[in-house]
Amino acid sequence: MNFLIEAFKPACSISIKFSDGKTRKRVPIKRENGQTLLAPLFRNQENIAGKITIEPHQGKRIEHNGVKVELLGQIEMYLDRGNFYDFTSLGETTYPFEFSMVEMPYETYNGVNVRLRYVLKVTVSRNYGGSIIEYLNFLVSLFITQPFFLFLILILSSLSIMLFKMEVGIEDCLHIEFEYNKSKYHLKDVIIGKIYYFLVKIKIKTMDIEIRRRESTVTGATNHVETETLAKFELMDGAPVRGESIPVRLFLSPYELTPTHRNINNKFSVKYYLNLVLVDEEGLRYFKQQQITIYRLPLQDT
């Protein structure tokens, strides 16, 4: 039995190491089986270099027609599983490898119906026994450059004097206004605002604020939309009266947010919404939602 197991094992093991693997930052990533591993983090237009090591297993010989190293950027639709859409594809044929100034225009993303990943693929081509293939995933984050970030801060500061408003209203029964300071937030930001009660003739029992992520994917001619509630924060328990106001302070850092993604390679989009939910004593729900933008801070601040 052991002989049969050994016979079907690959003739060699393949290891892939980055040149700066000991010093490069690693971040956790979840695999499909639920396990978490640490993957190296890269930025757009970085050099990706390293070494491929092929070690024959004991008692086996390796005869091959060449070793191929590919850097792939792929979008996989879970509803179209098995089909990958490559938006980046570079090739290298030597054991040491280096891909210079790699254009990686999109950020790594793992969602409900879609994932965007970057992978190094090593193929040992053989005439018999089948090719031997090894993969190494790595992450890409698109950080705002420091000069542009300072410019963005100036723009957002000028907008901060404007107060964004979200109203929940039923004619002659309910008029509530949620006033918040901005519509663009970074991943470690804080949502600050106030809830004002101008007219309350309904017996409100509770009020929550939610952060929702809406993932839209395109498979062929079909659009799929999945909405997740990532955060839920209770603002009030009990019936308010006219003229009252409730402060809002919701920290974003504890939640697994990603930057907003807009029409990535015509395959998917990811948007975020603030959702204000009121429930009356009869269990009826009243809600209003407003889209917000999530962005990433510069590298040194993450």
GUVO-579251 format. One line per 8 residues: number of its first residue (from 1); their letters; for each residue x, y, z of N, C-alpha, C. Coordinates in Angstrom, 3 decimals. Example, Ala and Ser with C-alpha at 12.3 -4.5 7.8 and 13.67 -1.06 7.14 Angstrom:
1 = as = 13.190:-5.690:7.800:12.300:-4.500:7.800:13.200:-3.300:7.800  12.850:-2.250:7.080:13.670:-1.060:7.140:12.900:0.030:7.870
***
This chain:
1 = mnflieaf = 0.825:-1.198:0.000:0.000:0.000:0.000:0.866:1.258:0.000  1.906:1.272:0.859:2.826:2.401:0.901:3.524:2.586:-0.432  3.804:1.461:-1.116:4.463:1.535:-2.420:3.571:2.273:-3.422  2.258:1.987:-3.385:1.337:2.650:-4.306:1.245:4.144:-4.014  1.226:4.485:-2.724:1.173:5.905:-2.360:2.401:6.634:-2.870  3.570:6.041:-2.681:4.817:6.667:-3.126:4.845:6.801:-4.644  4.255:5.830:-5.349:4.295:5.841:-6.813:3.537:7.019:-7.387  2.475:7.456:-6.686:1.660:8.543:-7.214:2.049:9.914:-6.649
9 = kpacsisi = 3.060:9.967:-5.815:3.542:11.256:-5.331:4.284:11.987:-6.441  4.270:13.337:-6.438:5.085:14.070:-7.418:6.552:13.681:-7.280  7.268:13.765:-8.391:8.665:13.360:-8.388:9.565:14.352:-7.675  9.026:15.539:-7.367:9.857:16.565:-6.739:8.980:17.511:-5.941  9.623:18.307:-5.112:8.941:19.401:-4.423:9.480:20.711:-4.962  8.600:21.704:-5.047:8.971:23.008:-5.587:8.778:24.055:-4.501  9.782:24.861:-4.266:9.652:25.961:-3.307:9.937:27.275:-4.021  9.189:28.299:-3.625:9.318:29.634:-4.220:9.646:30.606:-3.098
17 = kfsdgktr = 10.736:31.324:-3.232:11.133:32.289:-2.205:11.389:33.648:-2.841  10.856:34.695:-2.196:11.138:36.056:-2.649:12.498:36.509:-2.120  13.169:37.349:-2.905:14.495:37.831:-2.520:14.469:38.586:-1.199  13.390:39.336:-0.968:13.267:40.121:0.267:12.244:39.501:1.211  12.119:38.168:1.144:11.086:37.494:1.921:11.213:37.667:3.423  12.448:37.838:3.933:12.645:37.960:5.375:12.252:39.338:5.899  12.301:40.331:5.048:12.018:41.698:5.499:10.671:42.224:5.012  10.090:41.589:4.017:8.825:42.103:3.472:7.678:41.868:4.445
25 = krvpikre = 6.813:42.851:4.551:5.648:42.768:5.438:4.718:41.660:4.985  4.171:40.932:5.955:3.198:39.879:5.677:1.899:40.187:6.401  0.801:39.874:5.754:-0.512:40.126:6.335:-1.347:38.852:6.240  -2.288:38.657:7.160:-3.095:37.426:7.139:-4.083:37.408:5.984  -4.285:36.229:5.424:-5.271:36.017:4.369:-5.979:34.701:4.651  -7.298:34.684:4.454:-8.074:33.473:4.693:-8.121:32.611:3.442  -7.901:31.325:3.626:-8.015:30.371:2.531:-9.440:29.861:2.455  -9.744:29.148:1.367:-11.107:28.632:1.172:-11.508:27.648:2.260
33 = ngqtllap = -10.546:26.958:2.856:-10.861:25.984:3.903:-11.024:26.637:5.274  -10.962:27.975:5.311:-11.147:28.694:6.565:-9.870:28.973:7.323  -8.769:28.329:6.937:-7.494:28.568:7.609:-6.914:29.919:7.211  -6.097:30.481:8.096:-5.457:31.770:7.848:-3.958:31.576:7.682  -3.393:32.194:6.651:-1.948:32.138:6.459:-1.427:33.554:6.241  -0.141:33.723:6.435:0.498:35.014:6.224:1.058:35.071:4.812  0.667:36.095:4.071:1.112:36.245:2.681:1.878:37.550:2.535  2.921:37.567:1.695:3.692:38.803:1.493:2.851:39.873:0.811
41 = lfrnqeni = 3.111:41.135:1.167:2.340:42.268:0.673:3.175:43.094:-0.295  2.605:43.389:-1.476:3.281:44.186:-2.498:2.430:45.390:-2.866  3.074:46.354:-3.517:2.387:47.512:-4.070:2.498:47.487:-5.588  1.669:48.281:-6.230:1.693:48.381:-7.691:3.057:48.868:-8.174  3.519:48.290:-9.288:4.764:48.663:-9.970:6.013:48.378:-9.144  5.926:47.431:-8.229:7.121:46.969:-7.521:7.816:45.882:-8.330  9.116:45.696:-8.069:9.839:44.561:-8.624:9.533:43.324:-7.781  9.269:42.217:-8.451:9.005:40.957:-7.764:10.072:39.970:-8.206
49 = agkitiep = 10.966:39.622:-7.281:12.116:38.782:-7.621:12.289:37.698:-6.574  12.939:36.605:-6.987:13.172:35.516:-6.054:13.866:34.349:-6.713  13.668:33.175:-6.143:14.366:31.981:-6.608:13.439:30.779:-6.505  13.526:29.913:-7.524:12.783:28.657:-7.543:13.749:27.520:-7.210  13.356:26.674:-6.264:14.179:25.519:-5.910:13.371:24.248:-6.166  13.963:23.334:-6.938:13.325:22.057:-7.260:14.150:20.937:-6.634  13.526:20.190:-5.730:14.231:19.119:-5.019:13.593:17.770:-5.352  14.337:16.875:-6.022:13.796:15.536:-6.313:13.548:14.769:-5.021
57 = hqgkrieh = 12.459:13.992:-5.000:12.212:13.132:-3.853:13.166:11.951:-3.886  13.405:11.374:-2.740:14.397:10.296:-2.630:14.066:9.147:-3.578  15.052:8.760:-4.355:14.897:7.628:-5.259:14.248:7.978:-6.587  13.983:9.273:-6.838:13.334:9.657:-8.081:14.226:10.588:-8.892  14.093:10.473:-10.190:14.830:11.345:-11.108:13.874:12.336:-11.723  14.408:13.512:-12.028:13.602:14.557:-12.657:14.138:14.812:-14.059  13.341:14.437:-15.048:13.645:14.780:-16.435:12.516:15.675:-16.930  12.883:16.853:-17.371:11.832:17.804:-17.756:12.270:18.593:-18.981
65 = ngvkvell = 11.309:19.290:-19.568:11.554:20.096:-20.766:11.697:21.588:-20.465  11.751:21.926:-19.188:11.906:23.327:-18.824:11.058:23.690:-17.629  11.441:24.777:-16.996:10.714:25.303:-15.848:10.183:26.681:-16.218  8.892:26.870:-16.029:8.241:28.127:-16.396:7.681:28.801:-15.154  7.979:30.089:-15.005:7.464:30.874:-13.890:6.545:31.951:-14.447  5.317:32.009:-13.936:4.347:33.003:-14.393:3.838:33.816:-13.215  3.658:35.105:-13.440:2.994:35.970:-12.470:1.617:36.292:-13.025  0.567:35.886:-12.298:-0.801:36.027:-12.789:-1.632:36.891:-11.843
73 = gqiemyld = -2.419:37.748:-12.433:-3.469:38.445:-11.705:-4.795:37.908:-12.206  -5.614:37.355:-11.300:-6.815:36.635:-11.723:-8.044:37.103:-10.966  -9.176:37.089:-11.673:-10.480:37.290:-11.049:-11.258:35.994:-11.219  -11.726:35.445:-10.097:-12.505:34.207:-10.128:-13.910:34.487:-9.621  -14.902:34.174:-10.437:-16.293:34.276:-10.034:-16.714:32.956:-9.406  -17.176:32.968:-8.165:-17.554:31.727:-7.501:-18.752:31.067:-8.169  -19.612:31.857:-8.831:-20.749:31.278:-9.550:-20.338:30.713:-10.902  -19.095:30.972:-11.288:-18.528:30.436:-12.531:-17.208:29.761:-12.180
81 = rgnfydft = -17.247:28.960:-11.106:-16.024:28.416:-10.521:-15.244:27.567:-11.525  -13.930:27.745:-11.461:-13.051:27.013:-12.362:-12.583:27.850:-13.526  -13.306:28.936:-13.831:-12.894:29.834:-14.900:-12.263:31.084:-14.298  -11.018:31.344:-14.668:-10.299:32.505:-14.180:-10.166:33.515:-15.312  -10.285:34.789:-14.964:-10.097:35.868:-15.929:-8.779:36.561:-15.599  -7.758:36.302:-16.428:-6.445:36.885:-16.194:-6.417:38.323:-16.689  -6.042:39.255:-15.805:-5.854:40.632:-16.234:-4.378:41.029:-16.208  -3.532:40.167:-15.627:-2.078:40.348:-15.660:-1.456:38.984:-15.925
89 = slgettyp = -0.524:38.916:-16.873:0.131:37.653:-17.167:1.528:37.926:-17.691  2.526:37.587:-16.875:3.923:37.757:-17.262:4.631:36.416:-17.127  5.622:36.165:-18.001:6.299:34.875:-17.994:7.803:34.998:-17.826  8.405:33.982:-17.211:9.845:33.916:-16.999:10.228:32.449:-17.094  11.397:32.110:-17.657:11.722:30.708:-17.894:12.961:30.229:-17.158  13.576:31.059:-16.337:14.785:30.646:-15.630:14.476:30.412:-14.153  15.400:29.731:-13.457:15.190:29.416:-12.049:15.165:30.670:-11.174  16.183:31.546:-11.282:16.004:32.839:-10.617:15.001:33.642:-11.431
97 = fefsmvem = 14.148:34.402:-10.793:13.153:35.159:-11.555:13.097:36.598:-11.051  12.718:37.480:-11.957:12.488:38.878:-11.592:11.512:39.494:-12.578  10.428:40.005:-12.067:9.461:40.761:-12.864:9.588:42.217:-12.437  9.973:43.072:-13.369:10.292:44.462:-13.028:9.086:45.375:-13.222  8.903:46.277:-12.256:7.864:47.312:-12.333:6.523:46.711:-12.760  6.082:45.698:-12.019:4.886:44.956:-12.407:3.646:45.847:-12.259  2.855:45.921:-13.314:1.607:46.683:-13.282:0.531:45.818:-12.624  0.186:46.176:-11.390:-0.846:45.445:-10.641:-1.931:46.453:-10.274
105 = pyetyngv = -2.868:46.705:-11.188:-3.770:47.858:-11.062:-4.889:47.702:-10.053  -5.139:46.471:-9.590:-6.271:46.245:-8.689:-5.788:45.657:-7.375  -6.566:45.873:-6.332:-6.220:45.383:-5.004:-6.785:43.978:-4.783  -6.031:43.155:-4.045:-6.510:41.823:-3.683:-7.853:41.936:-2.960  -8.776:41.035:-3.307:-10.105:41.085:-2.691:-10.678:39.683:-2.600  -11.240:39.341:-1.440:-11.944:38.073:-1.249:-13.361:38.389:-0.777  -14.348:38.109:-1.620:-15.714:38.462:-1.305:-16.634:37.256:-1.240  -17.925:37.529:-1.346:-18.936:36.476:-1.266:-18.974:35.666:-2.550
113 = nvrlryvl = -18.980:36.348:-3.696:-19.108:35.679:-4.988:-17.905:35.854:-5.900  -16.889:36.528:-5.435:-15.754:36.808:-6.316:-14.484:36.976:-5.479  -13.370:36.629:-6.078:-12.088:36.958:-5.470:-11.132:37.439:-6.552  -10.280:38.370:-6.166:-9.225:38.858:-7.046:-7.911:38.506:-6.369  -7.069:37.764:-7.063:-5.838:37.294:-6.442:-4.653:37.464:-7.377  -3.477:37.494:-6.769:-2.213:37.487:-7.498:-1.452:36.233:-7.081  -0.835:35.585:-8.054:-0.198:34.308:-7.768:1.028:34.127:-8.652  2.063:33.515:-8.091:3.196:33.023:-8.881:2.945:31.547:-9.166
121 = kvtvsrny = 3.027:31.182:-10.422:2.769:29.806:-10.846:4.043:29.232:-11.458  4.509:28.122:-10.915:5.713:27.442:-11.416:5.284:26.126:-12.047  5.680:25.914:-13.286:5.335:24.693:-14.012:6.603:23.981:-14.453  6.777:22.726:-14.031:7.861:21.864:-14.509:7.260:20.975:-15.590  7.607:21.259:-16.848:7.004:20.554:-17.989:7.694:19.216:-18.225  6.883:18.165:-18.405:7.431:16.828:-18.650:6.657:16.144:-19.759  7.351:15.254:-20.470:6.715:14.509:-21.555:5.804:13.417:-21.024  6.098:12.890:-19.862:5.309:11.799:-19.311:5.071:12.093:-17.820
129 = ggsiieyl = 4.022:11.499:-17.288:3.735:11.683:-15.870:3.038:12.988:-15.546  2.864:13.846:-16.544:2.175:15.109:-16.298:3.093:16.168:-15.730  2.784:17.416:-16.018:3.571:18.531:-15.497:3.343:18.680:-14.006  4.348:19.207:-13.322:4.267:19.463:-11.883:4.103:20.967:-11.689  3.063:21.359:-10.944:2.722:22.777:-10.811:2.683:23.162:-9.339  3.223:24.331:-9.021:3.192:24.871:-7.666:2.740:26.327:-7.727  1.933:26.762:-6.730:1.428:28.134:-6.678:1.891:28.811:-5.392  2.075:30.120:-5.482:2.350:30.930:-4.293:1.537:32.215:-4.404
137 = nflvslfi = 0.579:32.378:-3.483:-0.249:33.585:-3.485:0.463:34.723:-2.767  0.237:35.930:-3.245:0.688:37.119:-2.525:-0.382:38.195:-2.653  -0.320:39.181:-1.774:-1.335:40.225:-1.711:-0.834:41.515:-2.346  -1.762:42.290:-2.857:-1.459:43.614:-3.404:-2.416:44.617:-2.780  -1.871:45.695:-2.220:-2.681:46.797:-1.706:-2.291:48.059:-2.440  -3.283:48.863:-2.795:-3.041:50.108:-3.521:-3.076:51.251:-2.525  -1.890:51.655:-2.076:-1.788:52.727:-1.108:-1.745:54.075:-1.820  -2.392:55.063:-1.219:-2.312:56.429:-1.745:-0.911:56.951:-1.500
145 = tqpfflfl = -0.309:57.598:-2.495:1.009:58.196:-2.306:0.904:59.389:-1.366  1.988:59.672:-0.648:1.950:60.720:0.370:1.548:62.092:-0.191  2.122:62.575:-1.328:1.702:63.891:-1.843:0.213:63.945:-2.159  -0.309:62.881:-2.796:-1.730:62.876:-3.132:-2.573:62.794:-1.869  -2.081:62.066:-0.854:-2.831:61.955:0.391:-2.964:63.319:1.059  -1.882:64.112:1.055:-1.942:65.448:1.645:-2.928:66.324:0.891  -2.932:66.182:-0.432:-3.899:66.931:-1.240:-5.323:66.496:-0.900  -5.512:65.167:-0.719:-6.841:64.650:-0.391:-7.298:65.174:0.966
153 = ililssls = -6.373:65.247:1.946:-6.716:65.757:3.266:-7.192:67.202:3.182  -6.521:68.010:2.338:-6.942:69.401:2.168:-8.348:69.485:1.598  -8.620:68.627:0.610:-9.959:68.619:0.012:-11.008:68.197:1.039  -10.704:67.114:1.790:-11.668:66.629:2.777:-11.856:67.627:3.909  -10.768:68.344:4.260:-10.884:69.349:5.313:-11.800:70.479:4.881  -11.692:70.856:3.605:-12.563:71.910:3.107:-14.011:71.447:3.042  -14.191:70.126:2.850:-15.548:69.591:2.814:-16.131:69.386:4.200  -15.246:69.346:5.220:-15.730:69.027:6.554:-16.655:70.102:7.105
161 = imlfkmev = -16.574:71.329:6.541:-17.494:72.367:6.999:-18.900:72.111:6.454  -18.983:71.225:5.428:-20.288:70.810:4.923:-20.748:69.600:5.720  -21.965:69.574:6.157:-22.482:68.439:6.905:-23.396:67.617:6.011  -23.098:66.331:5.922:-23.910:65.428:5.118:-25.089:64.966:5.961  -26.246:64.853:5.329:-27.464:64.558:6.062:-28.203:63.373:5.452  -28.819:62.592:6.337:-29.659:61.486:5.929:-30.967:61.612:6.703  -32.072:61.664:6.014:-33.356:61.877:6.664:-34.232:60.626:6.581  -34.895:60.351:7.692:-35.922:59.310:7.738:-37.237:60.004:8.059
169 = giedclhi = -38.233:59.859:7.194:-39.453:60.610:7.428:-40.705:59.922:6.916  -41.782:60.081:7.664:-43.128:59.702:7.234:-44.002:60.923:7.474  -44.693:61.346:6.460:-45.440:62.601:6.534:-46.353:62.644:7.754  -46.194:63.724:8.544:-47.011:64.019:9.728:-46.847:63.007:10.857  -45.866:62.093:10.730:-45.668:61.085:11.773:-44.242:61.047:12.310  -43.274:61.158:11.401:-41.884:60.957:11.804:-40.957:61.808:10.949  -40.045:62.505:11.607:-39.008:63.255:10.899:-37.740:63.225:11.745  -36.787:62.410:11.302:-35.507:62.251:11.988:-34.390:62.551:10.998
177 = efeynksk = -33.344:63.206:11.472:-32.237:63.589:10.592:-30.920:63.128:11.200  -30.135:62.411:10.397:-28.793:61.973:10.806:-27.786:62.879:10.105  -27.049:63.634:10.906:-26.069:64.578:10.376:-24.670:64.034:10.661  -23.871:63.811:9.616:-22.526:63.276:9.801:-21.529:64.137:9.038  -20.241:64.039:9.437:-19.269:65.064:9.055:-18.679:64.903:7.665  -18.709:63.692:7.070:-18.119:63.510:5.745:-18.659:62.231:5.121  -18.354:62.056:3.842:-18.835:60.861:3.131:-17.689:59.958:2.679  -16.430:60.325:2.992:-15.265:59.510:2.634:-14.498:59.195:3.912
185 = yhlkdvii = -14.204:57.922:4.134:-13.547:57.481:5.362:-12.418:56.520:5.021  -11.316:56.611:5.783:-10.263:55.613:5.609:-10.539:54.431:6.532  -9.777:53.351:6.375:-10.082:52.089:7.040:-10.007:52.163:8.568  -9.303:53.175:9.095:-9.171:53.311:10.548:-9.867:54.567:11.052  -10.806:55.064:10.290:-11.471:56.328:10.599:-12.576:56.138:11.639  -13.231:57.246:11.978:-14.349:57.253:12.913:-15.507:58.024:12.278  -16.688:57.436:12.283:-17.893:58.128:11.806:-18.461:58.927:12.973  -18.506:60.239:12.805:-18.969:61.130:13.864:-20.187:61.903:13.373
193 = gkiyyflv = -21.219:61.972:14.196:-22.401:62.714:13.796:-23.398:62.834:14.922  -24.618:63.247:14.571:-25.702:63.396:15.543:-27.027:63.039:14.887  -27.917:62.486:15.715:-29.285:62.201:15.287:-30.204:63.249:15.916  -30.995:63.921:15.086:-31.934:64.935:15.574:-33.366:64.446:15.371  -34.222:64.685:16.371:-35.631:64.302:16.309:-36.476:65.573:16.178  -37.094:65.745:15.020:-37.916:66.928:14.784:-39.415:66.633:14.953  -39.803:65.405:14.632:-41.206:65.013:14.760:-41.269:63.524:15.051  -41.855:63.145:16.185:-41.929:61.733:16.557:-43.331:61.449:17.092
201 = kikiktmd = -44.186:60.890:16.236:-45.531:60.481:16.648:-45.697:58.972:16.582  -44.565:58.284:16.317:-44.540:56.828:16.298:-43.752:56.362:17.512  -44.205:55.290:18.157:-43.518:54.785:19.344:-42.297:53.970:18.919  -41.165:54.675:18.817:-39.916:54.024:18.407:-39.357:53.217:19.581  -38.959:51.971:19.299:-38.414:51.097:20.339:-36.889:51.110:20.335  -36.293:50.899:19.172:-34.830:50.892:19.063:-34.406:51.589:17.778  -33.130:52.001:17.748:-32.551:52.570:16.532:-31.100:52.111:16.431  -30.716:51.608:15.266:-29.361:51.125:15.019:-28.776:51.830:13.806
209 = ieirrres = -27.439:51.882:13.770:-26.747:52.289:12.555:-25.914:51.104:12.099  -25.950:50.814:10.800:-25.248:49.663:10.226:-24.288:50.113:9.129  -23.237:49.351:8.965:-22.370:49.493:7.792:-22.603:48.268:6.927  -23.011:48.503:5.704:-23.305:47.407:4.790:-22.377:47.449:3.583  -21.955:46.260:3.173:-21.131:46.126:1.959:-21.971:45.467:0.873  -22.002:46.098:-0.288:-22.760:45.565:-1.418:-21.785:45.157:-2.519  -21.756:43.866:-2.807:-20.858:43.312:-3.820:-21.676:42.979:-5.062  -21.333:43.581:-6.182:-22.027:43.352:-7.453:-21.074:42.653:-8.404
217 = tvtgatnh = -21.490:41.506:-8.943:-20.656:40.752:-9.876:-21.412:40.528:-11.178  -20.647:40.367:-12.261:-21.215:40.127:-13.587:-20.680:38.805:-14.102  -21.587:37.858:-14.364:-21.224:36.575:-14.963:-22.031:36.408:-16.237  -21.373:36.562:-17.378:-22.094:36.523:-18.646:-23.037:37.709:-18.728  -24.311:37.420:-18.918:-25.317:38.489:-18.992:-26.066:38.660:-17.678  -25.605:37.981:-16.627:-26.315:37.993:-15.351:-25.574:38.829:-14.319  -26.310:39.680:-13.612:-25.762:40.462:-12.509:-26.167:39.826:-11.182  -25.235:39.713:-10.263:-25.505:39.182:-8.933:-25.135:40.238:-7.901
225 = vetetlak = -25.999:40.443:-6.925:-25.757:41.426:-5.872:-25.887:40.735:-4.521  -24.851:40.866:-3.698:-24.866:40.329:-2.337:-24.618:41.476:-1.366  -25.441:41.565:-0.323:-25.296:42.615:0.681:-25.006:41.981:2.038  -23.922:42.444:2.682:-23.539:41.965:4.005:-23.631:43.113:5.003  -24.094:42.801:6.200:-24.036:43.766:7.296:-22.762:43.497:8.090  -21.786:44.398:7.985:-20.482:44.200:8.617:-20.424:44.763:10.023  -21.225:45.774:10.305:-21.215:46.400:11.628:-22.627:46.826:11.981  -22.977:46.665:13.253:-24.287:47.093:13.739:-24.096:47.711:15.105
233 = felmdgap = -24.536:48.951:15.258:-24.288:49.704:16.481:-25.607:50.295:16.969  -25.983:49.946:18.205:-27.247:50.444:18.753:-27.085:51.874:19.234  -27.906:52.769:18.698:-27.846:54.178:19.055:-28.820:54.537:20.160  -29.918:53.812:20.249:-30.964:54.216:21.173:-31.819:53.015:21.544  -32.250:52.965:22.796:-33.178:51.943:23.271:-34.252:52.658:24.075  -35.413:52.816:23.469:-36.480:53.566:24.111:-37.064:54.602:23.180  -38.111:55.270:23.636:-38.816:56.231:22.793:-38.246:57.640:22.957  -37.822:58.281:21.865:-37.315:59.654:21.957:-38.473:60.652:21.929
241 = vrgesipv = -38.163:61.889:22.258:-39.150:62.964:22.170:-38.606:64.042:21.253  -39.492:64.880:20.787:-39.114:65.949:19.873:-38.081:66.875:20.521  -37.086:67.231:19.725:-36.046:68.141:20.192:-34.812:67.462:20.740  -34.865:66.156:20.964:-33.697:65.447:21.471:-32.680:65.210:20.351  -31.418:65.026:20.753:-30.363:64.667:19.802:-29.473:63.617:20.440  -28.965:62.702:19.622:-28.118:61.613:20.101:-26.790:61.658:19.355  -25.652:61.703:20.067:-24.349:61.707:19.387:-24.017:60.332:18.817  -23.282:60.326:17.715:-22.860:59.085:17.058:-21.344:59.084:16.944
249 = rlflspye = -20.718:58.002:17.371:-19.263:57.834:17.216:-19.014:56.352:16.955  -18.748:56.010:15.707:-18.573:54.612:15.303:-17.172:54.427:14.729  -16.348:53.630:15.417:-14.973:53.372:14.983:-14.974:52.258:13.930  -14.246:52.470:12.838:-14.240:51.511:11.735:-13.169:50.435:11.869  -12.123:50.701:12.633:-10.965:49.796:12.667:-11.288:48.365:13.116  -12.291:48.114:13.988:-12.537:46.715:14.382:-13.167:45.856:13.297  -13.612:46.447:12.198:-14.378:45.699:11.207:-13.534:45.377:9.984  -13.875:44.264:9.322:-13.108:43.799:8.162:-13.591:44.514:6.899
257 = ltpthrni = -13.184:45.772:6.771:-13.541:46.559:5.599:-12.442:46.473:4.558  -12.792:46.754:3.328:-11.833:46.899:2.235:-12.079:48.268:1.616  -11.155:48.760:0.816:-11.475:49.981:0.070:-12.650:49.753:-0.885  -13.325:50.820:-1.238:-14.370:50.768:-2.254:-13.747:50.365:-3.591  -14.378:49.441:-4.311:-13.908:49.016:-5.632:-14.960:49.394:-6.666  -14.539:50.107:-7.688:-15.489:50.564:-8.703:-15.215:49.867:-10.045  -16.109:49.006:-10.463:-16.092:48.378:-11.785:-14.718:47.801:-12.121  -14.290:46.834:-11.343:-12.974:46.228:-11.524:-12.982:45.310:-12.732
265 = nnkfsvky = -12.261:45.712:-13.764:-12.116:44.926:-14.996:-13.472:44.521:-15.581  -14.483:45.368:-15.351:-15.857:45.106:-15.817:-16.426:43.814:-15.247  -15.897:43.369:-14.096:-16.348:42.104:-13.505:-17.079:42.298:-12.175  -16.630:43.238:-11.350:-17.295:43.392:-10.057:-17.048:44.780:-9.475  -17.920:45.154:-8.534:-17.813:46.403:-7.785:-18.114:46.113:-6.324  -17.535:46.922:-5.434:-17.791:46.811:-4.003:-18.086:48.209:-3.463  -19.275:48.381:-2.897:-19.681:49.681:-2.366:-20.103:49.524:-0.907  -20.000:50.636:-0.157:-20.371:50.640:1.254:-21.483:51.648:1.504
273 = ylnlvlvd = -22.327:51.309:2.493:-23.474:52.158:2.813:-23.622:52.283:4.322  -24.011:53.490:4.764:-24.496:53.691:6.124:-26.001:53.452:6.107  -26.478:52.639:7.020:-27.895:52.292:7.051:-28.453:52.640:8.431  -29.432:53.528:8.466:-30.081:53.915:9.710:-31.394:53.139:9.814  -31.561:52.355:10.894:-32.717:51.467:11.042:-33.460:51.789:12.334  -34.758:52.048:12.214:-35.617:52.276:13.367:-36.679:51.192:13.423  -36.964:50.706:14.634:-37.986:49.672:14.835:-38.980:50.194:15.863  -40.272:50.149:15.516:-41.283:50.624:16.466:-41.781:49.477:17.348
281 = eeglryfk = -42.682:49.787:18.256:-43.139:48.793:19.234:-43.949:47.668:18.599  -44.415:47.880:17.366:-45.154:46.841:16.660:-44.250:46.003:15.749  -42.947:46.298:15.777:-41.990:45.541:14.972:-41.801:46.059:13.562  -42.469:47.154:13.204:-42.277:47.734:11.877:-40.922:48.427:11.806  -40.274:48.315:10.644:-38.929:48.862:10.462:-38.970:50.037:9.497  -38.212:51.069:9.838:-38.062:52.236:8.983:-36.562:52.441:8.787  -36.152:52.633:7.538:-34.707:52.762:7.334:-34.402:53.721:6.188  -33.169:54.182:6.205:-32.642:55.047:5.142:-31.170:54.746:5.027
289 = qqqitiyr = -30.658:54.654:3.795:-29.242:54.375:3.623:-28.584:55.400:2.720  -27.283:55.562:2.936:-26.500:56.546:2.191:-25.149:55.933:1.848  -24.718:56.062:0.607:-23.437:55.492:0.194:-22.277:56.303:0.750  -21.237:55.609:1.192:-19.996:56.249:1.625:-18.831:55.607:0.884  -17.697:56.275:0.857:-16.492:55.781:0.194:-15.454:55.404:1.248  -14.859:54.223:1.097:-13.791:53.758:1.986:-12.486:53.746:1.202  -11.427:54.316:1.786:-10.131:54.338:1.097:-9.026:53.938:2.065  -7.843:53.694:1.531:-6.714:53.217:2.321:-5.731:54.355:2.574
297 = lplqdt = -5.166:54.383:3.779:-4.164:55.377:4.129:-2.835:55.086:3.423  -1.895:56.046:3.422:-0.558:55.770:2.870:0.102:54.624:3.600  1.086:54.009:2.956:1.724:52.784:3.458:2.238:52.946:4.882  2.922:54.063:5.184:3.543:54.207:6.480:2.543:54.351:7.615  1.273:54.595:7.268:0.256:54.787:8.306:-0.622:53.568:8.487  -0.377:52.483:7.751:-1.263:51.323:7.834:-0.708:50.312:8.812
***
